[in-house]
Amino acid sequence: MNVLQVRNELLRGKTIFDMNLNVGYYARVSTEKDDQLNSLENKSNNFKDMIMET
């Protein structure tokens, strides 16, 4: 589904929860310190969990 199709569906009253959408996520940290690397893993797990819930 492209952006224009999504927009038209939204204008017709559908919500994003009614549509089959492909999603991706981007997570990053600014350093390679251990606490930052743990933060990156936590962010990635959080995004994956949110995506799988829908």
PQR file of N, CA, C, O and H, with PARSE charges and radii, in Angstrom:
ATOM      1  N   MET A   1       0.854  -1.162   0.000 -0.4000 1.5000
ATOM      2  CA  MET A   1       0.000   0.000   0.000 -0.0000 2.0000
ATOM      3  C   MET A   1       0.906   1.234   0.000  0.5500 1.7000
ATOM      4  O   MET A   1       1.816   1.337   0.823 -0.5500 1.4000
ATOM      5  N   ASN A   2       0.662   2.153  -0.906 -0.4000 1.5000
ATOM      6  CA  ASN A   2       1.510   3.350  -0.943 -0.0000 2.0000
ATOM      7  C   ASN A   2       0.887   4.482  -0.124  0.5500 1.7000
ATOM      8  O   ASN A   2      -0.230   4.357   0.376 -0.5500 1.4000
ATOM      9  H   ASN A   2      -0.077   2.069  -1.574  0.4000 1.0000
ATOM     10  N   VAL A   3       1.606   5.562   0.001 -0.4000 1.5000
ATOM     11  CA  VAL A   3       1.199   6.675   0.854 -0.0000 2.0000
ATOM     12  C   VAL A   3      -0.142   7.252   0.404  0.5500 1.7000
ATOM     13  O   VAL A   3      -0.977   7.588   1.245 -0.5500 1.4000
ATOM     14  H   VAL A   3       2.514   5.664  -0.405  0.4000 1.0000
ATOM     15  N   LEU A   4      -0.359   7.372  -0.885 -0.4000 1.5000
ATOM     16  CA  LEU A   4      -1.620   7.932  -1.369 -0.0000 2.0000
ATOM     17  C   LEU A   4      -2.794   7.015  -1.044  0.5500 1.7000
ATOM     18  O   LEU A   4      -3.872   7.494  -0.692 -0.5500 1.4000
ATOM     19  H   LEU A   4       0.319   7.100  -1.568  0.4000 1.0000
ATOM     20  N   GLN A   5      -2.600   5.717  -1.157 -0.4000 1.5000
ATOM     21  CA  GLN A   5      -3.657   4.771  -0.797 -0.0000 2.0000
ATOM     22  C   GLN A   5      -3.976   4.862   0.692  0.5500 1.7000
ATOM     23  O   GLN A   5      -5.143   4.840   1.084 -0.5500 1.4000
ATOM     24  H   GLN A   5      -1.724   5.328  -1.444  0.4000 1.0000
ATOM     25  N   VAL A   6      -2.949   4.961   1.509 -0.4000 1.5000
ATOM     26  CA  VAL A   6      -3.162   5.087   2.953 -0.0000 2.0000
ATOM     27  C   VAL A   6      -3.929   6.362   3.258  0.5500 1.7000
ATOM     28  O   VAL A   6      -4.882   6.345   4.037 -0.5500 1.4000
ATOM     29  H   VAL A   6      -2.001   4.979   1.190  0.4000 1.0000
ATOM     30  N   ARG A   7      -3.518   7.467   2.648 -0.4000 1.5000
ATOM     31  CA  ARG A   7      -4.207   8.742   2.885 -0.0000 2.0000
ATOM     32  C   ARG A   7      -5.675   8.656   2.499  0.5500 1.7000
ATOM     33  O   ARG A   7      -6.542   9.127   3.235 -0.5500 1.4000
ATOM     34  H   ARG A   7      -2.744   7.481   2.016  0.4000 1.0000
ATOM     35  N   ASN A   8      -5.956   8.059   1.349 -0.4000 1.5000
ATOM     36  CA  ASN A   8      -7.346   7.930   0.905 -0.0000 2.0000
ATOM     37  C   ASN A   8      -8.159   7.053   1.853  0.5500 1.7000
ATOM     38  O   ASN A   8      -9.316   7.357   2.140 -0.5500 1.4000
ATOM     39  H   ASN A   8      -5.252   7.677   0.750  0.4000 1.0000
ATOM     40  N   GLU A   9      -7.567   5.979   2.334 -0.4000 1.5000
ATOM     41  CA  GLU A   9      -8.262   5.117   3.287 -0.0000 2.0000
ATOM     42  C   GLU A   9      -8.545   5.865   4.593  0.5500 1.7000
ATOM     43  O   GLU A   9      -9.618   5.717   5.178 -0.5500 1.4000
ATOM     44  H   GLU A   9      -6.627   5.732   2.101  0.4000 1.0000
ATOM     45  N   LEU A  10      -7.591   6.659   5.041 -0.4000 1.5000
ATOM     46  CA  LEU A  10      -7.788   7.444   6.258 -0.0000 2.0000
ATOM     47  C   LEU A  10      -8.893   8.477   6.059  0.5500 1.7000
ATOM     48  O   LEU A  10      -9.696   8.713   6.961 -0.5500 1.4000
ATOM     49  H   LEU A  10      -6.719   6.779   4.566  0.4000 1.0000
ATOM     50  N   LEU A  11      -8.932   9.086   4.889 -0.4000 1.5000
ATOM     51  CA  LEU A  11      -9.985  10.065   4.603 -0.0000 2.0000
ATOM     52  C   LEU A  11     -11.366   9.419   4.533  0.5500 1.7000
ATOM     53  O   LEU A  11     -12.378  10.080   4.769 -0.5500 1.4000
ATOM     54  H   LEU A  11      -8.279   8.894   4.156  0.4000 1.0000
ATOM     55  N   ARG A  12     -11.404   8.132   4.209 -0.4000 1.5000
ATOM     56  CA  ARG A  12     -12.670   7.394   4.150 -0.0000 2.0000
ATOM     57  C   ARG A  12     -13.125   6.911   5.523  0.5500 1.7000
ATOM     58  O   ARG A  12     -14.186   6.300   5.652 -0.5500 1.4000
ATOM     59  H   ARG A  12     -10.582   7.596   4.018  0.4000 1.0000
ATOM     60  N   GLY A  13     -12.317   7.185   6.550 -0.4000 1.5000
ATOM     61  CA  GLY A  13     -12.729   6.843   7.907 -0.0000 2.0000
ATOM     62  C   GLY A  13     -12.007   5.669   8.539  0.5500 1.7000
ATOM     63  O   GLY A  13     -12.250   5.349   9.702 -0.5500 1.4000
ATOM     64  H   GLY A  13     -11.455   7.681   6.445  0.4000 1.0000
ATOM     65  N   LYS A  14     -11.121   5.020   7.793 -0.4000 1.5000
ATOM     66  CA  LYS A  14     -10.365   3.924   8.391 -0.0000 2.0000
ATOM     67  C   LYS A  14      -9.292   4.482   9.317  0.5500 1.7000
ATOM     68  O   LYS A  14      -8.911   5.647   9.212 -0.5500 1.4000
ATOM     69  H   LYS A  14     -10.923   5.279   6.848  0.4000 1.0000
ATOM     70  N   THR A  15      -8.813   3.642  10.218 -0.4000 1.5000
ATOM     71  CA  THR A  15      -7.687   4.019  11.059 -0.0000 2.0000
ATOM     72  C   THR A  15      -6.496   3.155  10.656  0.5500 1.7000
ATOM     73  O   THR A  15      -6.645   2.200   9.893 -0.5500 1.4000
ATOM     74  H   THR A  15      -9.123   2.695  10.303  0.4000 1.0000
ATOM     75  N   ILE A  16      -5.338   3.486  11.159 -0.4000 1.5000
ATOM     76  CA  ILE A  16      -4.154   2.693  10.817 -0.0000 2.0000
ATOM     77  C   ILE A  16      -4.276   1.270  11.339  0.5500 1.7000
ATOM     78  O   ILE A  16      -3.614   0.363  10.834 -0.5500 1.4000
ATOM     79  H   ILE A  16      -5.216   4.262  11.779  0.4000 1.0000
ATOM     80  N   PHE A  17      -5.119   1.069  12.350 -0.4000 1.5000
ATOM     81  CA  PHE A  17      -5.311  -0.272  12.901 -0.0000 2.0000
ATOM     82  C   PHE A  17      -6.183  -1.128  11.997  0.5500 1.7000
ATOM     83  O   PHE A  17      -6.219  -2.348  12.151 -0.5500 1.4000
ATOM     84  H   PHE A  17      -5.657   1.805  12.760  0.4000 1.0000
ATOM     85  N   ASP A  18      -6.890  -0.505  11.051 -0.4000 1.5000
ATOM     86  CA  ASP A  18      -7.731  -1.236  10.091 -0.0000 2.0000
ATOM     87  C   ASP A  18      -6.955  -1.649   8.849  0.5500 1.7000
ATOM     88  O   ASP A  18      -7.466  -2.398   8.017 -0.5500 1.4000
ATOM     89  H   ASP A  18      -6.861   0.487  10.926  0.4000 1.0000
ATOM     90  N   MET A  19      -5.743  -1.172   8.719 -0.4000 1.5000
ATOM     91  CA  MET A  19      -4.971  -1.395   7.499 -0.0000 2.0000
ATOM     92  C   MET A  19      -3.783  -2.310   7.754  0.5500 1.7000
ATOM     93  O   MET A  19      -3.227  -2.338   8.851 -0.5500 1.4000
ATOM     94  H   MET A  19      -5.327  -0.563   9.395  0.4000 1.0000
ATOM     95  N   ASN A  20      -3.407  -3.052   6.730 -0.4000 1.5000
ATOM     96  CA  ASN A  20      -2.238  -3.902   6.790 -0.0000 2.0000
ATOM     97  C   ASN A  20      -1.046  -3.089   6.274  0.5500 1.7000
ATOM     98  O   ASN A  20      -0.878  -2.925   5.066 -0.5500 1.4000
ATOM     99  H   ASN A  20      -3.859  -3.029   5.838  0.4000 1.0000
ATOM    100  N   LEU A  21      -0.223  -2.584   7.195 -0.4000 1.5000
ATOM    101  CA  LEU A  21       0.888  -1.710   6.837 -0.0000 2.0000
ATOM    102  C   LEU A  21       2.222  -2.394   7.106  0.5500 1.7000
ATOM    103  O   LEU A  21       2.342  -3.190   8.038 -0.5500 1.4000
ATOM    104  H   LEU A  21      -0.359  -2.717   8.176  0.4000 1.0000
ATOM    105  N   ASN A  22       3.207  -2.087   6.301 -0.4000 1.5000
ATOM    106  CA  ASN A  22       4.573  -2.509   6.560 -0.0000 2.0000
ATOM    107  C   ASN A  22       5.246  -1.408   7.362  0.5500 1.7000
ATOM    108  O   ASN A  22       5.108  -0.226   7.046 -0.5500 1.4000
ATOM    109  H   ASN A  22       3.110  -1.441   5.544  0.4000 1.0000
ATOM    110  N   VAL A  23       5.968  -1.795   8.391 -0.4000 1.5000
ATOM    111  CA  VAL A  23       6.639  -0.803   9.228 -0.0000 2.0000
ATOM    112  C   VAL A  23       8.093  -1.184   9.410  0.5500 1.7000
ATOM    113  O   VAL A  23       8.489  -2.328   9.187 -0.5500 1.4000
ATOM    114  H   VAL A  23       6.080  -2.755   8.648  0.4000 1.0000
ATOM    115  N   GLY A  24       8.860  -0.228   9.810 -0.4000 1.5000
ATOM    116  CA  GLY A  24      10.254  -0.437  10.145 -0.0000 2.0000
ATOM    117  C   GLY A  24      10.592   0.463  11.314  0.5500 1.7000
ATOM    118  O   GLY A  24       9.835   1.377  11.639 -0.5500 1.4000
ATOM    119  H   GLY A  24       8.538   0.702   9.991  0.4000 1.0000
ATOM    120  N   TYR A  25      11.706   0.214  11.938 -0.4000 1.5000
ATOM    121  CA  TYR A  25      12.117   1.083  13.030 -0.0000 2.0000
ATOM    122  C   TYR A  25      13.602   1.398  12.895  0.5500 1.7000
ATOM    123  O   TYR A  25      14.357   0.684  12.235 -0.5500 1.4000
ATOM    124  H   TYR A  25      12.322  -0.528  11.675  0.4000 1.0000
ATOM    125  N   TYR A  26      13.989   2.481  13.537 -0.4000 1.5000
ATOM    126  CA  TYR A  26      15.379   2.919  13.525 -0.0000 2.0000
ATOM    127  C   TYR A  26      15.757   3.269  14.955  0.5500 1.7000
ATOM    128  O   TYR A  26      15.116   4.112  15.582 -0.5500 1.4000
ATOM    129  H   TYR A  26      13.376   3.061  14.073  0.4000 1.0000
ATOM    130  N   ALA A  27      16.771   2.639  15.458 -0.4000 1.5000
ATOM    131  CA  ALA A  27      17.251   2.933  16.808 -0.0000 2.0000
ATOM    132  C   ALA A  27      18.757   3.146  16.741  0.5500 1.7000
ATOM    133  O   ALA A  27      19.462   2.466  15.995 -0.5500 1.4000
ATOM    134  H   ALA A  27      17.291   1.954  14.948  0.4000 1.0000
ATOM    135  N   ARG A  28      19.239   4.098  17.532 -0.4000 1.5000
ATOM    136  CA  ARG A  28      20.675   4.353  17.527 -0.0000 2.0000
ATOM    137  C   ARG A  28      21.110   4.879  18.882  0.5500 1.7000
ATOM    138  O   ARG A  28      20.295   5.344  19.679 -0.5500 1.4000
ATOM    139  H   ARG A  28      18.667   4.651  18.139  0.4000 1.0000
ATOM    140  N   VAL A  29      22.395   4.798  19.125 -0.4000 1.5000
ATOM    141  CA  VAL A  29      23.016   5.416  20.294 -0.0000 2.0000
ATOM    142  C   VAL A  29      24.204   6.230  19.794  0.5500 1.7000
ATOM    143  O   VAL A  29      24.677   6.043  18.673 -0.5500 1.4000
ATOM    144  H   VAL A  29      23.057   4.420  18.478  0.4000 1.0000
ATOM    145  N   SER A  30      24.672   7.132  20.643 -0.4000 1.5000
ATOM    146  CA  SER A  30      25.724   8.039  20.189 -0.0000 2.0000
ATOM    147  C   SER A  30      27.141   7.541  20.486  0.5500 1.7000
ATOM    148  O   SER A  30      28.103   8.041  19.904 -0.5500 1.4000
ATOM    149  H   SER A  30      24.287   7.284  21.553  0.4000 1.0000
ATOM    150  N   THR A  31      27.279   6.567  21.379 -0.4000 1.5000
ATOM    151  CA  THR A  31      28.611   6.046  21.703 -0.0000 2.0000
ATOM    152  C   THR A  31      28.560   4.522  21.745  0.5500 1.7000
ATOM    153  O   THR A  31      27.495   3.918  21.621 -0.5500 1.4000
ATOM    154  H   THR A  31      26.497   6.161  21.852  0.4000 1.0000
ATOM    155  N   GLU A  32      29.718   3.921  21.920 -0.4000 1.5000
ATOM    156  CA  GLU A  32      29.774   2.462  22.035 -0.0000 2.0000
ATOM    157  C   GLU A  32      30.041   2.017  23.469  0.5500 1.7000
ATOM    158  O   GLU A  32      30.520   0.906  23.696 -0.5500 1.4000
ATOM    159  H   GLU A  32      30.584   4.411  22.021  0.4000 1.0000
ATOM    160  N   LYS A  33      29.737   2.869  24.425 -0.4000 1.5000
ATOM    161  CA  LYS A  33      29.904   2.510  25.838 -0.0000 2.0000
ATOM    162  C   LYS A  33      28.885   1.439  26.200  0.5500 1.7000
ATOM    163  O   LYS A  33      27.819   1.347  25.592 -0.5500 1.4000
ATOM    164  H   LYS A  33      29.348   3.772  24.241  0.4000 1.0000
ATOM    165  N   ASP A  34      29.232   0.621  27.210 -0.4000 1.5000
ATOM    166  CA  ASP A  34      28.367  -0.499  27.591 -0.0000 2.0000
ATOM    167  C   ASP A  34      26.944  -0.061  27.924  0.5500 1.7000
ATOM    168  O   ASP A  34      25.983  -0.704  27.502 -0.5500 1.4000
ATOM    169  H   ASP A  34      30.099   0.695  27.704  0.4000 1.0000
ATOM    170  N   ASP A  35      26.801   1.032  28.680 -0.4000 1.5000
ATOM    171  CA  ASP A  35      25.447   1.457  29.045 -0.0000 2.0000
ATOM    172  C   ASP A  35      24.657   1.907  27.821  0.5500 1.7000
ATOM    173  O   ASP A  35      23.438   1.737  27.776 -0.5500 1.4000
ATOM    174  H   ASP A  35      27.581   1.555  29.023  0.4000 1.0000
ATOM    175  N   GLN A  36      25.327   2.472  26.840 -0.4000 1.5000
ATOM    176  CA  GLN A  36      24.662   2.865  25.603 -0.0000 2.0000
ATOM    177  C   GLN A  36      24.264   1.638  24.786  0.5500 1.7000
ATOM    178  O   GLN A  36      23.183   1.611  24.197 -0.5500 1.4000
ATOM    179  H   GLN A  36      26.317   2.611  26.876  0.4000 1.0000
ATOM    180  N   LEU A  37      25.120   0.630  24.745 -0.4000 1.5000
ATOM    181  CA  LEU A  37      24.812  -0.583  23.989 -0.0000 2.0000
ATOM    182  C   LEU A  37      23.611  -1.300  24.602  0.5500 1.7000
ATOM    183  O   LEU A  37      22.770  -1.832  23.877 -0.5500 1.4000
ATOM    184  H   LEU A  37      25.998   0.651  25.223  0.4000 1.0000
ATOM    185  N   ASN A  38      23.526  -1.318  25.936 -0.4000 1.5000
ATOM    186  CA  ASN A  38      22.352  -1.893  26.589 -0.0000 2.0000
ATOM    187  C   ASN A  38      21.108  -1.090  26.233  0.5500 1.7000
ATOM    188  O   ASN A  38      20.030  -1.649  26.029 -0.5500 1.4000
ATOM    189  H   ASN A  38      24.209  -0.887  26.525  0.4000 1.0000
ATOM    190  N   SER A  39      21.271   0.220  26.160 -0.4000 1.5000
ATOM    191  CA  SER A  39      20.156   1.083  25.797 -0.0000 2.0000
ATOM    192  C   SER A  39      19.681   0.768  24.384  0.5500 1.7000
ATOM    193  O   SER A  39      18.477   0.747  24.128 -0.5500 1.4000
ATOM    194  H   SER A  39      22.146   0.674  26.325  0.4000 1.0000
ATOM    195  N   LEU A  40      20.612   0.521  23.462 -0.4000 1.5000
ATOM    196  CA  LEU A  40      20.245   0.187  22.087 -0.0000 2.0000
ATOM    197  C   LEU A  40      19.463  -1.123  22.063  0.5500 1.7000
ATOM    198  O   LEU A  40      18.456  -1.232  21.364 -0.5500 1.4000
ATOM    199  H   LEU A  40      21.590   0.538  23.670  0.4000 1.0000
ATOM    200  N   GLU A  41      19.915  -2.105  22.814 -0.4000 1.5000
ATOM    201  CA  GLU A  41      19.203  -3.387  22.865 -0.0000 2.0000
ATOM    202  C   GLU A  41      17.802  -3.192  23.442  0.5500 1.7000
ATOM    203  O   GLU A  41      16.837  -3.767  22.940 -0.5500 1.4000
ATOM    204  H   GLU A  41      20.734  -2.017  23.383  0.4000 1.0000
ATOM    205  N   ASN A  42      17.692  -2.389  24.485 -0.4000 1.5000
ATOM    206  CA  ASN A  42      16.382  -2.116  25.080 -0.0000 2.0000
ATOM    207  C   ASN A  42      15.466  -1.401  24.099  0.5500 1.7000
ATOM    208  O   ASN A  42      14.284  -1.731  23.997 -0.5500 1.4000
ATOM    209  H   ASN A  42      18.477  -1.921  24.893  0.4000 1.0000
ATOM    210  N   LYS A  43      16.003  -0.422  23.377 -0.4000 1.5000
ATOM    211  CA  LYS A  43      15.200   0.293  22.383 -0.0000 2.0000
ATOM    212  C   LYS A  43      14.715  -0.654  21.300  0.5500 1.7000
ATOM    213  O   LYS A  43      13.544  -0.628  20.921 -0.5500 1.4000
ATOM    214  H   LYS A  43      16.963  -0.153  23.459  0.4000 1.0000
ATOM    215  N   SER A  44      15.618  -1.491  20.803 -0.4000 1.5000
ATOM    216  CA  SER A  44      15.252  -2.436  19.748 -0.0000 2.0000
ATOM    217  C   SER A  44      14.172  -3.397  20.229  0.5500 1.7000
ATOM    218  O   SER A  44      13.201  -3.646  19.514 -0.5500 1.4000
ATOM    219  H   SER A  44      16.569  -1.512  21.110  0.4000 1.0000
ATOM    220  N   ASN A  45      14.333  -3.934  21.428 -0.4000 1.5000
ATOM    221  CA  ASN A  45      13.328  -4.849  21.973 -0.0000 2.0000
ATOM    222  C   ASN A  45      11.990  -4.152  22.159  0.5500 1.7000
ATOM    223  O   ASN A  45      10.936  -4.736  21.906 -0.5500 1.4000
ATOM    224  H   ASN A  45      15.122  -3.731  22.009  0.4000 1.0000
ATOM    225  N   ASN A  46      12.039  -2.904  22.600 -0.4000 1.5000
ATOM    226  CA  ASN A  46      10.812  -2.138  22.800 -0.0000 2.0000
ATOM    227  C   ASN A  46      10.073  -1.940  21.470  0.5500 1.7000
ATOM    228  O   ASN A  46       8.862  -2.146  21.395 -0.5500 1.4000
ATOM    229  H   ASN A  46      12.895  -2.430  22.805  0.4000 1.0000
ATOM    230  N   PHE A  47      10.801  -1.542  20.427 -0.4000 1.5000
ATOM    231  CA  PHE A  47      10.183  -1.357  19.110 -0.0000 2.0000
ATOM    232  C   PHE A  47       9.599  -2.668  18.591  0.5500 1.7000
ATOM    233  O   PHE A  47       8.475  -2.688  18.089 -0.5500 1.4000
ATOM    234  H   PHE A  47      11.785  -1.375  20.487  0.4000 1.0000
ATOM    235  N   LYS A  48      10.344  -3.754  18.706 -0.4000 1.5000
ATOM    236  CA  LYS A  48       9.867  -5.056  18.230 -0.0000 2.0000
ATOM    237  C   LYS A  48       8.586  -5.457  18.953  0.5500 1.7000
ATOM    238  O   LYS A  48       7.640  -5.940  18.330 -0.5500 1.4000
ATOM    239  H   LYS A  48      11.257  -3.738  19.114  0.4000 1.0000
ATOM    240  N   ASP A  49       8.558  -5.257  20.260 -0.4000 1.5000
ATOM    241  CA  ASP A  49       7.359  -5.593  21.040 -0.0000 2.0000
ATOM    242  C   ASP A  49       6.158  -4.770  20.591  0.5500 1.7000
ATOM    243  O   ASP A  49       5.058  -5.303  20.441 -0.5500 1.4000
ATOM    244  H   ASP A  49       9.326  -4.865  20.766  0.4000 1.0000
ATOM    245  N   MET A  50       6.366  -3.465  20.376 -0.4000 1.5000
ATOM    246  CA  MET A  50       5.261  -2.606  19.946 -0.0000 2.0000
ATOM    247  C   MET A  50       4.744  -3.031  18.578  0.5500 1.7000
ATOM    248  O   MET A  50       3.534  -3.039  18.349 -0.5500 1.4000
ATOM    249  H   MET A  50       7.259  -3.032  20.499  0.4000 1.0000
ATOM    250  N   ILE A  51       5.640  -3.381  17.676 -0.4000 1.5000
ATOM    251  CA  ILE A  51       5.236  -3.791  16.324 -0.0000 2.0000
ATOM    252  C   ILE A  51       4.459  -5.108  16.380  0.5500 1.7000
ATOM    253  O   ILE A  51       3.449  -5.257  15.692 -0.5500 1.4000
ATOM    254  H   ILE A  51       6.623  -3.375  17.862  0.4000 1.0000
ATOM    255  N   MET A  52       4.914  -6.051  17.182 -0.4000 1.5000
ATOM    256  CA  MET A  52       4.271  -7.351  17.257 -0.0000 2.0000
ATOM    257  C   MET A  52       2.909  -7.304  17.935  0.5500 1.7000
ATOM    258  O   MET A  52       2.075  -8.177  17.699 -0.5500 1.4000
ATOM    259  H   MET A  52       5.734  -5.929  17.740  0.4000 1.0000
ATOM    260  N   GLU A  53       2.668  -6.296  18.775 -0.4000 1.5000
ATOM    261  CA  GLU A  53       1.379  -6.177  19.466 -0.0000 2.0000
ATOM    262  C   GLU A  53       0.241  -5.810  18.532  0.5500 1.7000
ATOM    263  O   GLU A  53      -0.915  -6.115  18.824 -0.5500 1.4000
ATOM    264  H   GLU A  53       3.346  -5.586  18.967  0.4000 1.0000
ATOM    265  N   THR A  54       0.540  -5.170  17.428 -0.4000 1.5000
ATOM    266  CA  THR A  54      -0.534  -4.712  16.539 -0.0000 2.0000
ATOM    267  C   THR A  54      -0.796  -5.685  15.422  0.5500 1.7000
ATOM    268  O   THR A  54      -1.669  -5.446  14.587 -0.5500 1.4000
ATOM    269  H   THR A  54       1.479  -4.923  17.191  0.4000 1.0000
TER
END
